[in-house]
Amino acid sequence: MSDFRALPSVDQLLQSDMGRALVEAHGRQAVTGALRAQLDAARRAIREGASGAALAAALPARVSADLEGQARSGLRPVLNLTGTVLHTNLGRAILAEAAIEAACAAMAAPLALEFDLDGGGRGQRDDHLRGLLCELTGAEDATVVNNNAAAVLIALNTLASGREALVSRGELIEIGGAFRMPDIMARAGARLVETGTTNRTHPRDYESAITSDTGVILKVHTSNYRIEGFTAEVAAPDLARIACKAGVPLLNDLGSGSLVDLSAYGLRREPTVAEAVAEGADLITFSGDKLLGGPQAGFIVGRRDLIAQINRNPLKRALRLDKIRIAALEATLRLYRDPDRLADRLPTLRHLSRPQPEIAAQATRLAPQVAAILAPHGFDAAPCECASQIGSGALPVDTIPSAGLRLTGDGGDAPDRLAARLRALPRPVLGHIEGGALILDLRCLDRDEALLEALAAP
Ligand SMILES: *Cc1c(COP(=O)(O)O)cnc(C)c1O
């Protein structure tokens, strides 16, 4: 069985130049493991008749490929050319430079997270955000938790545990990722009381459903669908009056909740958080990583006494934010104090407000270069018009005119083959398939070179 003898031993391989270089790069334990695995595979192949000499020659390359595969993180940066700006599966908002710097500083050194530098005593971690949130929303007080789902959970649990939570049948939404309003209510310990109908809910529906056991009236921004046609909902100010008269708090879950009027940036208006506060809701919840453009977080703003109750809820400790996100949120919120420069500094707003002609010019510029890279693989690229979406449930029915590249090839499976090929790149490029082509929406492409480099990588 001389074929087996053609294979080197683990020790011989570790002592070789190749082995030493791999140990330097990946560490002894990982290299030994990869060598053993490849030697086992080679012995099995020899038993099935393969040549030992050929396997021995191929061994270094296989071990090295193995180790490189293991070293590559699954959390690889990708180019989001899907056309969905706030893509939940791609991590939603890209943070502003200032937020990235603040997060890095918070990771690298101790900081006065819960420490009062003036008096030397204990501080509150939420204090770093409370002032900014009140200033930007006009609310009396504010608190912050892990995400908006957590914000809704802790608000309901605080106001309506063991009691009734009243909500319109038109607003019992599922957001996706298993966030269903009725389930969250159950977990919060609240008894769901539905009122009105799917398409129409009137003031009298709420008024007649309020009992001495009503702990909260919940209004939910139906962020990922729109009811059209013969519809009626009770506007927030009217609902606030009904709630106030009954002495029951009104909780308004805004979901995306922008801090600025998006129509100033060429987008359709979404209710702002400040408007929701002015409309009289007692508490308002919204996300940190949707339109706001920061890291994942859930904000609750509103009445001071209710915020104090939420902060005393033991769930608050389980849902609190870490220092990295608090630092990034503080830096993000600070940018909102200078709305004139917000679109330059906040990537989410910059991407959402990019004018279509600018993106179209980018597509025209890039098409021949991308076509040249793809031609040897049998694919072509041409500029095209397309439609972007905000994503994460904001303005679900609206699209934003955009432009991109239409990539085509021979055969009905060309778009799928090309999509798989671009996903396998060291920096994966993600588009969407439509009309027999792979479309790369360029709205979120800040630099032409980023796409060219990604596509040209071996
Ligand atoms: C997105 C959304 C949520 C959940 O927010 P997360 O930040 O994803 O936890 C809850 N309610 C509404 C209305 C939403 O749009």
The ligand as a Tripos MOL2 file, in Angstrom:
@<TRIPOS>MOLECULE
LIG
   15    15     1     0     0
SMALL
NO_CHARGES

@<TRIPOS>ATOM
      1 C1        -40.8850   47.9610   13.1650 C.3       1 LIG1
      2 C2        -42.0370   48.0770   14.0670 C.ar      1 LIG1
      3 C3        -42.0230   47.4720   15.3200 C.ar      1 LIG1
      4 C4        -40.8470   46.6600   15.8010 C.3       1 LIG1
      5 O1        -39.7140   47.4960   15.9260 O.3       1 LIG1
      6 P1        -38.2440   46.8600   16.0720 P.3       1 LIG1
      7 O2        -37.3720   48.0660   16.2780 O.co2     1 LIG1
      8 O3        -37.9810   46.1370   14.8000 O.co2     1 LIG1
      9 O4        -38.2720   45.9730   17.2400 O.co2     1 LIG1
     10 C5        -43.1310   47.6260   16.1370 C.ar      1 LIG1
     11 N1        -44.2110   48.3350   15.7300 N.ar      1 LIG1
     12 C6        -44.2550   48.9420   14.5090 C.ar      1 LIG1
     13 C7        -45.4830   49.7070   14.1310 C.3       1 LIG1
     14 C8        -43.1690   48.8380   13.6460 C.ar      1 LIG1
     15 O5        -43.1950   49.4220   12.4460 O.3       1 LIG1
@<TRIPOS>BOND
     1     1     2 1
     2     2     3 ar
     3     2    14 ar
     4     3     4 1
     5     3    10 ar
     6     4     5 1
     7     5     6 1
     8     6     7 2
     9     6     8 1
    10     6     9 1
    11    10    11 ar
    12    11    12 ar
    13    12    13 1
    14    12    14 ar
    15    14    15 1
@<TRIPOS>SUBSTRUCTURE
     1 LIG1         1 GROUP 0 **** ****
